[in-house]
Amino acid sequence: MNIEPDHPCRPDVLALLEEHLRHMHELSPPESVHALDVSALQRPEITFWSVREEGQLLGCGALKELDRSHGEVKSMRTPQSLRRRGAGRAVLAHIIDEARRRGYQRLSLETGPMEAFRPARCLYESFGFKHCAAFADYKPDPHSVFMTLVL
């Protein structure tokens, strides 16, 4: 697997991100969907990576700088048909390594409490993320689970 910086407008990446947004809107009310669209993923405070194997897109993930000591995991997604190959674990490990390299003291994320999000929550917990209160600009929301990892 190769993890490299990528552009969210690349056609296969764009299709995956559109799948991600559609799925988030199927699972949560609009005010509780915090997935970023393509334009937001191009902001300077966000670094975006894709995971590929022999050119095939297996997933993506992003790191948003909240401040000089705190980052946020964003846009973690693997295509439904290509799950269980380790791409999510690989990109999350890459994001954590990059957060440490940048000197962040904490890495946080928002995900959902529904059963559909359980595999993601289990992945985050396996890396040591713990449940926490809402962070940054988030507000408490019954459709959100907030997690953080002290680095």
MODELLER restraints for C-alpha pairs under 7 A, 6 or more apart:
rsr = mdl.restraints
at = mdl.atoms
rsr.add(forms.Gaussian(group=physical.xy_distance, feature=features.Distance(at['CA:1:A'], at['CA:51:A']), mean=6.48, stdev=0.5))
rsr.add(forms.Gaussian(group=physical.xy_distance, feature=features.Distance(at['CA:1:A'], at['CA:52:A']), mean=5.60, stdev=0.5))
rsr.add(forms.Gaussian(group=physical.xy_distance, feature=features.Distance(at['CA:1:A'], at['CA:53:A']), mean=4.77, stdev=0.5))
rsr.add(forms.Gaussian(group=physical.xy_distance, feature=features.Distance(at['CA:2:A'], at['CA:51:A']), mean=5.59, stdev=0.5))
rsr.add(forms.Gaussian(group=physical.xy_distance, feature=features.Distance(at['CA:2:A'], at['CA:52:A']), mean=5.24, stdev=0.5))
rsr.add(forms.Gaussian(group=physical.xy_distance, feature=features.Distance(at['CA:2:A'], at['CA:53:A']), mean=6.22, stdev=0.5))
rsr.add(forms.Gaussian(group=physical.xy_distance, feature=features.Distance(at['CA:3:A'], at['CA:49:A']), mean=6.38, stdev=0.5))
rsr.add(forms.Gaussian(group=physical.xy_distance, feature=features.Distance(at['CA:3:A'], at['CA:50:A']), mean=5.68, stdev=0.5))
rsr.add(forms.Gaussian(group=physical.xy_distance, feature=features.Distance(at['CA:3:A'], at['CA:51:A']), mean=4.53, stdev=0.5))
rsr.add(forms.Gaussian(group=physical.xy_distance, feature=features.Distance(at['CA:3:A'], at['CA:52:A']), mean=6.54, stdev=0.5))
rsr.add(forms.Gaussian(group=physical.xy_distance, feature=features.Distance(at['CA:3:A'], at['CA:91:A']), mean=6.92, stdev=0.5))
rsr.add(forms.Gaussian(group=physical.xy_distance, feature=features.Distance(at['CA:4:A'], at['CA:49:A']), mean=5.32, stdev=0.5))
rsr.add(forms.Gaussian(group=physical.xy_distance, feature=features.Distance(at['CA:4:A'], at['CA:50:A']), mean=5.77, stdev=0.5))
rsr.add(forms.Gaussian(group=physical.xy_distance, feature=features.Distance(at['CA:4:A'], at['CA:51:A']), mean=6.81, stdev=0.5))
rsr.add(forms.Gaussian(group=physical.xy_distance, feature=features.Distance(at['CA:5:A'], at['CA:48:A']), mean=5.72, stdev=0.5))
rsr.add(forms.Gaussian(group=physical.xy_distance, feature=features.Distance(at['CA:5:A'], at['CA:49:A']), mean=4.25, stdev=0.5))
rsr.add(forms.Gaussian(group=physical.xy_distance, feature=features.Distance(at['CA:5:A'], at['CA:50:A']), mean=6.43, stdev=0.5))
rsr.add(forms.Gaussian(group=physical.xy_distance, feature=features.Distance(at['CA:6:A'], at['CA:48:A']), mean=5.97, stdev=0.5))
rsr.add(forms.Gaussian(group=physical.xy_distance, feature=features.Distance(at['CA:6:A'], at['CA:49:A']), mean=5.10, stdev=0.5))
rsr.add(forms.Gaussian(group=physical.xy_distance, feature=features.Distance(at['CA:6:A'], at['CA:50:A']), mean=5.80, stdev=0.5))
rsr.add(forms.Gaussian(group=physical.xy_distance, feature=features.Distance(at['CA:8:A'], at['CA:14:A']), mean=5.70, stdev=0.5))
rsr.add(forms.Gaussian(group=physical.xy_distance, feature=features.Distance(at['CA:8:A'], at['CA:38:A']), mean=5.88, stdev=0.5))
rsr.add(forms.Gaussian(group=physical.xy_distance, feature=features.Distance(at['CA:8:A'], at['CA:41:A']), mean=6.89, stdev=0.5))
rsr.add(forms.Gaussian(group=physical.xy_distance, feature=features.Distance(at['CA:9:A'], at['CA:38:A']), mean=6.80, stdev=0.5))
rsr.add(forms.Gaussian(group=physical.xy_distance, feature=features.Distance(at['CA:16:A'], at['CA:79:A']), mean=6.52, stdev=0.5))
rsr.add(forms.Gaussian(group=physical.xy_distance, feature=features.Distance(at['CA:20:A'], at['CA:77:A']), mean=6.74, stdev=0.5))
rsr.add(forms.Gaussian(group=physical.xy_distance, feature=features.Distance(at['CA:21:A'], at['CA:35:A']), mean=6.42, stdev=0.5))
rsr.add(forms.Gaussian(group=physical.xy_distance, feature=features.Distance(at['CA:24:A'], at['CA:33:A']), mean=6.22, stdev=0.5))
rsr.add(forms.Gaussian(group=physical.xy_distance, feature=features.Distance(at['CA:25:A'], at['CA:33:A']), mean=6.51, stdev=0.5))
rsr.add(forms.Gaussian(group=physical.xy_distance, feature=features.Distance(at['CA:28:A'], at['CA:143:A']), mean=6.64, stdev=0.5))
rsr.add(forms.Gaussian(group=physical.xy_distance, feature=features.Distance(at['CA:32:A'], at['CA:143:A']), mean=6.20, stdev=0.5))
rsr.add(forms.Gaussian(group=physical.xy_distance, feature=features.Distance(at['CA:35:A'], at['CA:75:A']), mean=6.39, stdev=0.5))
rsr.add(forms.Gaussian(group=physical.xy_distance, feature=features.Distance(at['CA:36:A'], at['CA:75:A']), mean=6.83, stdev=0.5))
rsr.add(forms.Gaussian(group=physical.xy_distance, feature=features.Distance(at['CA:45:A'], at['CA:64:A']), mean=5.60, stdev=0.5))
rsr.add(forms.Gaussian(group=physical.xy_distance, feature=features.Distance(at['CA:45:A'], at['CA:65:A']), mean=5.34, stdev=0.5))
rsr.add(forms.Gaussian(group=physical.xy_distance, feature=features.Distance(at['CA:46:A'], at['CA:62:A']), mean=6.60, stdev=0.5))
rsr.add(forms.Gaussian(group=physical.xy_distance, feature=features.Distance(at['CA:46:A'], at['CA:63:A']), mean=5.57, stdev=0.5))
rsr.add(forms.Gaussian(group=physical.xy_distance, feature=features.Distance(at['CA:46:A'], at['CA:64:A']), mean=4.37, stdev=0.5))
rsr.add(forms.Gaussian(group=physical.xy_distance, feature=features.Distance(at['CA:46:A'], at['CA:65:A']), mean=6.48, stdev=0.5))
rsr.add(forms.Gaussian(group=physical.xy_distance, feature=features.Distance(at['CA:47:A'], at['CA:62:A']), mean=5.46, stdev=0.5))
rsr.add(forms.Gaussian(group=physical.xy_distance, feature=features.Distance(at['CA:47:A'], at['CA:63:A']), mean=5.29, stdev=0.5))
rsr.add(forms.Gaussian(group=physical.xy_distance, feature=features.Distance(at['CA:47:A'], at['CA:64:A']), mean=6.56, stdev=0.5))
rsr.add(forms.Gaussian(group=physical.xy_distance, feature=features.Distance(at['CA:48:A'], at['CA:61:A']), mean=6.03, stdev=0.5))
rsr.add(forms.Gaussian(group=physical.xy_distance, feature=features.Distance(at['CA:48:A'], at['CA:62:A']), mean=4.30, stdev=0.5))
rsr.add(forms.Gaussian(group=physical.xy_distance, feature=features.Distance(at['CA:48:A'], at['CA:63:A']), mean=6.63, stdev=0.5))
rsr.add(forms.Gaussian(group=physical.xy_distance, feature=features.Distance(at['CA:49:A'], at['CA:60:A']), mean=5.60, stdev=0.5))
rsr.add(forms.Gaussian(group=physical.xy_distance, feature=features.Distance(at['CA:49:A'], at['CA:61:A']), mean=5.53, stdev=0.5))
rsr.add(forms.Gaussian(group=physical.xy_distance, feature=features.Distance(at['CA:49:A'], at['CA:62:A']), mean=6.05, stdev=0.5))
rsr.add(forms.Gaussian(group=physical.xy_distance, feature=features.Distance(at['CA:50:A'], at['CA:59:A']), mean=5.80, stdev=0.5))
rsr.add(forms.Gaussian(group=physical.xy_distance, feature=features.Distance(at['CA:50:A'], at['CA:60:A']), mean=4.23, stdev=0.5))
rsr.add(forms.Gaussian(group=physical.xy_distance, feature=features.Distance(at['CA:50:A'], at['CA:61:A']), mean=6.59, stdev=0.5))
rsr.add(forms.Gaussian(group=physical.xy_distance, feature=features.Distance(at['CA:51:A'], at['CA:57:A']), mean=6.00, stdev=0.5))
rsr.add(forms.Gaussian(group=physical.xy_distance, feature=features.Distance(at['CA:51:A'], at['CA:58:A']), mean=5.40, stdev=0.5))
rsr.add(forms.Gaussian(group=physical.xy_distance, feature=features.Distance(at['CA:51:A'], at['CA:59:A']), mean=5.05, stdev=0.5))
rsr.add(forms.Gaussian(group=physical.xy_distance, feature=features.Distance(at['CA:51:A'], at['CA:60:A']), mean=5.75, stdev=0.5))
rsr.add(forms.Gaussian(group=physical.xy_distance, feature=features.Distance(at['CA:51:A'], at['CA:87:A']), mean=6.45, stdev=0.5))
rsr.add(forms.Gaussian(group=physical.xy_distance, feature=features.Distance(at['CA:51:A'], at['CA:91:A']), mean=6.80, stdev=0.5))
rsr.add(forms.Gaussian(group=physical.xy_distance, feature=features.Distance(at['CA:52:A'], at['CA:58:A']), mean=5.31, stdev=0.5))
rsr.add(forms.Gaussian(group=physical.xy_distance, feature=features.Distance(at['CA:58:A'], at['CA:78:A']), mean=5.77, stdev=0.5))
rsr.add(forms.Gaussian(group=physical.xy_distance, feature=features.Distance(at['CA:58:A'], at['CA:79:A']), mean=6.59, stdev=0.5))
rsr.add(forms.Gaussian(group=physical.xy_distance, feature=features.Distance(at['CA:58:A'], at['CA:82:A']), mean=6.37, stdev=0.5))
rsr.add(forms.Gaussian(group=physical.xy_distance, feature=features.Distance(at['CA:58:A'], at['CA:87:A']), mean=6.03, stdev=0.5))
rsr.add(forms.Gaussian(group=physical.xy_distance, feature=features.Distance(at['CA:59:A'], at['CA:77:A']), mean=5.40, stdev=0.5))
rsr.add(forms.Gaussian(group=physical.xy_distance, feature=features.Distance(at['CA:59:A'], at['CA:78:A']), mean=4.09, stdev=0.5))
rsr.add(forms.Gaussian(group=physical.xy_distance, feature=features.Distance(at['CA:59:A'], at['CA:79:A']), mean=6.52, stdev=0.5))
rsr.add(forms.Gaussian(group=physical.xy_distance, feature=features.Distance(at['CA:59:A'], at['CA:87:A']), mean=6.03, stdev=0.5))
rsr.add(forms.Gaussian(group=physical.xy_distance, feature=features.Distance(at['CA:59:A'], at['CA:88:A']), mean=6.69, stdev=0.5))
rsr.add(forms.Gaussian(group=physical.xy_distance, feature=features.Distance(at['CA:60:A'], at['CA:75:A']), mean=6.81, stdev=0.5))
rsr.add(forms.Gaussian(group=physical.xy_distance, feature=features.Distance(at['CA:60:A'], at['CA:76:A']), mean=5.63, stdev=0.5))
rsr.add(forms.Gaussian(group=physical.xy_distance, feature=features.Distance(at['CA:60:A'], at['CA:77:A']), mean=5.48, stdev=0.5))
rsr.add(forms.Gaussian(group=physical.xy_distance, feature=features.Distance(at['CA:60:A'], at['CA:78:A']), mean=6.62, stdev=0.5))
rsr.add(forms.Gaussian(group=physical.xy_distance, feature=features.Distance(at['CA:60:A'], at['CA:91:A']), mean=6.91, stdev=0.5))
rsr.add(forms.Gaussian(group=physical.xy_distance, feature=features.Distance(at['CA:61:A'], at['CA:74:A']), mean=6.08, stdev=0.5))
rsr.add(forms.Gaussian(group=physical.xy_distance, feature=features.Distance(at['CA:61:A'], at['CA:75:A']), mean=4.94, stdev=0.5))
rsr.add(forms.Gaussian(group=physical.xy_distance, feature=features.Distance(at['CA:61:A'], at['CA:76:A']), mean=4.25, stdev=0.5))
rsr.add(forms.Gaussian(group=physical.xy_distance, feature=features.Distance(at['CA:61:A'], at['CA:77:A']), mean=6.58, stdev=0.5))
rsr.add(forms.Gaussian(group=physical.xy_distance, feature=features.Distance(at['CA:61:A'], at['CA:91:A']), mean=6.29, stdev=0.5))
rsr.add(forms.Gaussian(group=physical.xy_distance, feature=features.Distance(at['CA:62:A'], at['CA:73:A']), mean=5.92, stdev=0.5))
rsr.add(forms.Gaussian(group=physical.xy_distance, feature=features.Distance(at['CA:62:A'], at['CA:74:A']), mean=4.87, stdev=0.5))
rsr.add(forms.Gaussian(group=physical.xy_distance, feature=features.Distance(at['CA:62:A'], at['CA:75:A']), mean=5.70, stdev=0.5))
rsr.add(forms.Gaussian(group=physical.xy_distance, feature=features.Distance(at['CA:62:A'], at['CA:76:A']), mean=6.90, stdev=0.5))
rsr.add(forms.Gaussian(group=physical.xy_distance, feature=features.Distance(at['CA:63:A'], at['CA:71:A']), mean=6.50, stdev=0.5))
rsr.add(forms.Gaussian(group=physical.xy_distance, feature=features.Distance(at['CA:63:A'], at['CA:72:A']), mean=5.67, stdev=0.5))
rsr.add(forms.Gaussian(group=physical.xy_distance, feature=features.Distance(at['CA:63:A'], at['CA:73:A']), mean=4.97, stdev=0.5))
rsr.add(forms.Gaussian(group=physical.xy_distance, feature=features.Distance(at['CA:63:A'], at['CA:74:A']), mean=5.92, stdev=0.5))
rsr.add(forms.Gaussian(group=physical.xy_distance, feature=features.Distance(at['CA:63:A'], at['CA:95:A']), mean=6.41, stdev=0.5))
rsr.add(forms.Gaussian(group=physical.xy_distance, feature=features.Distance(at['CA:64:A'], at['CA:71:A']), mean=5.51, stdev=0.5))
rsr.add(forms.Gaussian(group=physical.xy_distance, feature=features.Distance(at['CA:64:A'], at['CA:72:A']), mean=5.01, stdev=0.5))
rsr.add(forms.Gaussian(group=physical.xy_distance, feature=features.Distance(at['CA:64:A'], at['CA:73:A']), mean=6.49, stdev=0.5))
rsr.add(forms.Gaussian(group=physical.xy_distance, feature=features.Distance(at['CA:64:A'], at['CA:74:A']), mean=6.86, stdev=0.5))
rsr.add(forms.Gaussian(group=physical.xy_distance, feature=features.Distance(at['CA:65:A'], at['CA:71:A']), mean=4.54, stdev=0.5))
rsr.add(forms.Gaussian(group=physical.xy_distance, feature=features.Distance(at['CA:65:A'], at['CA:72:A']), mean=6.44, stdev=0.5))
rsr.add(forms.Gaussian(group=physical.xy_distance, feature=features.Distance(at['CA:66:A'], at['CA:72:A']), mean=6.72, stdev=0.5))
rsr.add(forms.Gaussian(group=physical.xy_distance, feature=features.Distance(at['CA:68:A'], at['CA:104:A']), mean=6.53, stdev=0.5))
rsr.add(forms.Gaussian(group=physical.xy_distance, feature=features.Distance(at['CA:69:A'], at['CA:103:A']), mean=6.56, stdev=0.5))
rsr.add(forms.Gaussian(group=physical.xy_distance, feature=features.Distance(at['CA:69:A'], at['CA:104:A']), mean=4.02, stdev=0.5))
rsr.add(forms.Gaussian(group=physical.xy_distance, feature=features.Distance(at['CA:69:A'], at['CA:105:A']), mean=5.09, stdev=0.5))
rsr.add(forms.Gaussian(group=physical.xy_distance, feature=features.Distance(at['CA:69:A'], at['CA:106:A']), mean=6.51, stdev=0.5))
rsr.add(forms.Gaussian(group=physical.xy_distance, feature=features.Distance(at['CA:70:A'], at['CA:104:A']), mean=5.24, stdev=0.5))
rsr.add(forms.Gaussian(group=physical.xy_distance, feature=features.Distance(at['CA:70:A'], at['CA:105:A']), mean=6.04, stdev=0.5))
rsr.add(forms.Gaussian(group=physical.xy_distance, feature=features.Distance(at['CA:70:A'], at['CA:106:A']), mean=4.93, stdev=0.5))
rsr.add(forms.Gaussian(group=physical.xy_distance, feature=features.Distance(at['CA:70:A'], at['CA:107:A']), mean=5.75, stdev=0.5))
rsr.add(forms.Gaussian(group=physical.xy_distance, feature=features.Distance(at['CA:71:A'], at['CA:99:A']), mean=6.76, stdev=0.5))
rsr.add(forms.Gaussian(group=physical.xy_distance, feature=features.Distance(at['CA:71:A'], at['CA:104:A']), mean=6.66, stdev=0.5))
rsr.add(forms.Gaussian(group=physical.xy_distance, feature=features.Distance(at['CA:71:A'], at['CA:106:A']), mean=6.49, stdev=0.5))
rsr.add(forms.Gaussian(group=physical.xy_distance, feature=features.Distance(at['CA:71:A'], at['CA:107:A']), mean=4.79, stdev=0.5))
rsr.add(forms.Gaussian(group=physical.xy_distance, feature=features.Distance(at['CA:71:A'], at['CA:108:A']), mean=6.33, stdev=0.5))
rsr.add(forms.Gaussian(group=physical.xy_distance, feature=features.Distance(at['CA:72:A'], at['CA:107:A']), mean=5.47, stdev=0.5))
rsr.add(forms.Gaussian(group=physical.xy_distance, feature=features.Distance(at['CA:72:A'], at['CA:108:A']), mean=4.77, stdev=0.5))
rsr.add(forms.Gaussian(group=physical.xy_distance, feature=features.Distance(at['CA:72:A'], at['CA:109:A']), mean=5.38, stdev=0.5))
rsr.add(forms.Gaussian(group=physical.xy_distance, feature=features.Distance(at['CA:73:A'], at['CA:108:A']), mean=6.27, stdev=0.5))
rsr.add(forms.Gaussian(group=physical.xy_distance, feature=features.Distance(at['CA:73:A'], at['CA:109:A']), mean=5.21, stdev=0.5))
rsr.add(forms.Gaussian(group=physical.xy_distance, feature=features.Distance(at['CA:78:A'], at['CA:88:A']), mean=6.60, stdev=0.5))
rsr.add(forms.Gaussian(group=physical.xy_distance, feature=features.Distance(at['CA:100:A'], at['CA:151:A']), mean=6.55, stdev=0.5))
rsr.add(forms.Gaussian(group=physical.xy_distance, feature=features.Distance(at['CA:104:A'], at['CA:151:A']), mean=6.95, stdev=0.5))
rsr.add(forms.Gaussian(group=physical.xy_distance, feature=features.Distance(at['CA:105:A'], at['CA:150:A']), mean=6.03, stdev=0.5))
rsr.add(forms.Gaussian(group=physical.xy_distance, feature=features.Distance(at['CA:105:A'], at['CA:151:A']), mean=5.07, stdev=0.5))
rsr.add(forms.Gaussian(group=physical.xy_distance, feature=features.Distance(at['CA:106:A'], at['CA:148:A']), mean=6.81, stdev=0.5))
rsr.add(forms.Gaussian(group=physical.xy_distance, feature=features.Distance(at['CA:106:A'], at['CA:149:A']), mean=5.66, stdev=0.5))
rsr.add(forms.Gaussian(group=physical.xy_distance, feature=features.Distance(at['CA:106:A'], at['CA:150:A']), mean=4.59, stdev=0.5))
rsr.add(forms.Gaussian(group=physical.xy_distance, feature=features.Distance(at['CA:106:A'], at['CA:151:A']), mean=5.37, stdev=0.5))
rsr.add(forms.Gaussian(group=physical.xy_distance, feature=features.Distance(at['CA:107:A'], at['CA:148:A']), mean=5.59, stdev=0.5))
rsr.add(forms.Gaussian(group=physical.xy_distance, feature=features.Distance(at['CA:107:A'], at['CA:149:A']), mean=5.19, stdev=0.5))
rsr.add(forms.Gaussian(group=physical.xy_distance, feature=features.Distance(at['CA:107:A'], at['CA:150:A']), mean=6.59, stdev=0.5))
rsr.add(forms.Gaussian(group=physical.xy_distance, feature=features.Distance(at['CA:108:A'], at['CA:147:A']), mean=5.56, stdev=0.5))
rsr.add(forms.Gaussian(group=physical.xy_distance, feature=features.Distance(at['CA:108:A'], at['CA:148:A']), mean=4.05, stdev=0.5))
rsr.add(forms.Gaussian(group=physical.xy_distance, feature=features.Distance(at['CA:108:A'], at['CA:149:A']), mean=6.21, stdev=0.5))
rsr.add(forms.Gaussian(group=physical.xy_distance, feature=features.Distance(at['CA:109:A'], at['CA:146:A']), mean=5.86, stdev=0.5))
rsr.add(forms.Gaussian(group=physical.xy_distance, feature=features.Distance(at['CA:109:A'], at['CA:147:A']), mean=5.41, stdev=0.5))
rsr.add(forms.Gaussian(group=physical.xy_distance, feature=features.Distance(at['CA:109:A'], at['CA:148:A']), mean=6.39, stdev=0.5))
rsr.add(forms.Gaussian(group=physical.xy_distance, feature=features.Distance(at['CA:110:A'], at['CA:144:A']), mean=6.37, stdev=0.5))
rsr.add(forms.Gaussian(group=physical.xy_distance, feature=features.Distance(at['CA:110:A'], at['CA:145:A']), mean=5.67, stdev=0.5))
rsr.add(forms.Gaussian(group=physical.xy_distance, feature=features.Distance(at['CA:110:A'], at['CA:146:A']), mean=4.64, stdev=0.5))
rsr.add(forms.Gaussian(group=physical.xy_distance, feature=features.Distance(at['CA:110:A'], at['CA:147:A']), mean=6.43, stdev=0.5))
rsr.add(forms.Gaussian(group=physical.xy_distance, feature=features.Distance(at['CA:111:A'], at['CA:144:A']), mean=5.69, stdev=0.5))
rsr.add(forms.Gaussian(group=physical.xy_distance, feature=features.Distance(at['CA:111:A'], at['CA:145:A']), mean=5.20, stdev=0.5))
rsr.add(forms.Gaussian(group=physical.xy_distance, feature=features.Distance(at['CA:111:A'], at['CA:146:A']), mean=6.50, stdev=0.5))
rsr.add(forms.Gaussian(group=physical.xy_distance, feature=features.Distance(at['CA:112:A'], at['CA:143:A']), mean=5.83, stdev=0.5))
rsr.add(forms.Gaussian(group=physical.xy_distance, feature=features.Distance(at['CA:112:A'], at['CA:144:A']), mean=4.70, stdev=0.5))
rsr.add(forms.Gaussian(group=physical.xy_distance, feature=features.Distance(at['CA:112:A'], at['CA:145:A']), mean=5.35, stdev=0.5))
rsr.add(forms.Gaussian(group=physical.xy_distance, feature=features.Distance(at['CA:113:A'], at['CA:143:A']), mean=6.19, stdev=0.5))
rsr.add(forms.Gaussian(group=physical.xy_distance, feature=features.Distance(at['CA:113:A'], at['CA:144:A']), mean=6.00, stdev=0.5))
rsr.add(forms.Gaussian(group=physical.xy_distance, feature=features.Distance(at['CA:113:A'], at['CA:145:A']), mean=5.70, stdev=0.5))
rsr.add(forms.Gaussian(group=physical.xy_distance, feature=features.Distance(at['CA:128:A'], at['CA:149:A']), mean=6.23, stdev=0.5))
rsr.add(forms.Gaussian(group=physical.xy_distance, feature=features.Distance(at['CA:129:A'], at['CA:147:A']), mean=5.78, stdev=0.5))
rsr.add(forms.Gaussian(group=physical.xy_distance, feature=features.Distance(at['CA:129:A'], at['CA:148:A']), mean=5.06, stdev=0.5))
rsr.add(forms.Gaussian(group=physical.xy_distance, feature=features.Distance(at['CA:129:A'], at['CA:149:A']), mean=4.52, stdev=0.5))
rsr.add(forms.Gaussian(group=physical.xy_distance, feature=features.Distance(at['CA:130:A'], at['CA:147:A']), mean=5.16, stdev=0.5))
rsr.add(forms.Gaussian(group=physical.xy_distance, feature=features.Distance(at['CA:130:A'], at['CA:148:A']), mean=5.40, stdev=0.5))
rsr.add(forms.Gaussian(group=physical.xy_distance, feature=features.Distance(at['CA:130:A'], at['CA:149:A']), mean=6.37, stdev=0.5))
rsr.add(forms.Gaussian(group=physical.xy_distance, feature=features.Distance(at['CA:131:A'], at['CA:146:A']), mean=5.72, stdev=0.5))
rsr.add(forms.Gaussian(group=physical.xy_distance, feature=features.Distance(at['CA:131:A'], at['CA:147:A']), mean=4.25, stdev=0.5))
rsr.add(forms.Gaussian(group=physical.xy_distance, feature=features.Distance(at['CA:131:A'], at['CA:148:A']), mean=6.42, stdev=0.5))
rsr.add(forms.Gaussian(group=physical.xy_distance, feature=features.Distance(at['CA:132:A'], at['CA:146:A']), mean=5.41, stdev=0.5))
rsr.add(forms.Gaussian(group=physical.xy_distance, feature=features.Distance(at['CA:132:A'], at['CA:147:A']), mean=5.13, stdev=0.5))
rsr.add(forms.Gaussian(group=physical.xy_distance, feature=features.Distance(at['CA:132:A'], at['CA:148:A']), mean=6.28, stdev=0.5))
rsr.add(forms.Gaussian(group=physical.xy_distance, feature=features.Distance(at['CA:133:A'], at['CA:146:A']), mean=6.16, stdev=0.5))
rsr.add(forms.Gaussian(group=physical.xy_distance, feature=features.Distance(at['CA:134:A'], at['CA:140:A']), mean=5.64, stdev=0.5))
rsr.add(forms.Gaussian(group=physical.xy_distance, feature=features.Distance(at['CA:134:A'], at['CA:146:A']), mean=5.89, stdev=0.5))
